[in-house]
């Protein structure tokens, strides 16, 4: 009896797709973060210049 219950629960768990969307969004966010990090590393010098320009503009207010 316990084995049949375990099989029924496992079968129900495998058919449940409610968490699938959340997993896909998490993977998408992870990929976007990696792309953003690579872009910052590739354009490190320009990003630093832009950051300094913004900081100087704020400090001059």
N, C-alpha and C positions, 0 to 999 in steps of 0.2 A: 504494500500500500504506500509506503513512504517513497519508493522508487518511482511509482507512477505520478505521485504528487510532484516530485523533483523534476521529472520530465515535462510535466504540464507547465510548471513555472518557468523552466528554461525555454520552452517553446514560446510562451507568452512574452518573455523578456526579449527574445530574438526578433519577434515581430513588432515590438514597440519601437517606433522611430521618433518619439517626441524629443529626444536629446540630439538628434542628428543635425537639426538646424543650428543649434548652439555650437556644436563642434565645428561645423562649416564656417561660422562667423569667427570663431577663435582662430582657425587656420588662416582665414583671410586677413584678420588683424595682424597675426604673426608675420605673414608675408609682407604686408604693408610696412610694418616696423623694420623689417630687414631691408626693404627697398629704401626707406628713409635714411637708415644708418649708412647704407652704401652710398647714397647720394651726398650725404653730409661729408663722408670721408673723401669722396671723389672731388667735391667742390669745397674742401676745407678752407682754402685760402680766401675764396670769394665769400664764403659764409662768415669768416672771421672779419673781413673788411666790412661787410654789411652790419654785423653785430656791433663793431666799433663805431660805425657811422650812426647807428641808432642810439647807442649809449651817449655819444657826444651831443647828438641832437637833444636828447632828454636832459642832459646836464646843462645845456646852454639855456634852458627855459628858466 
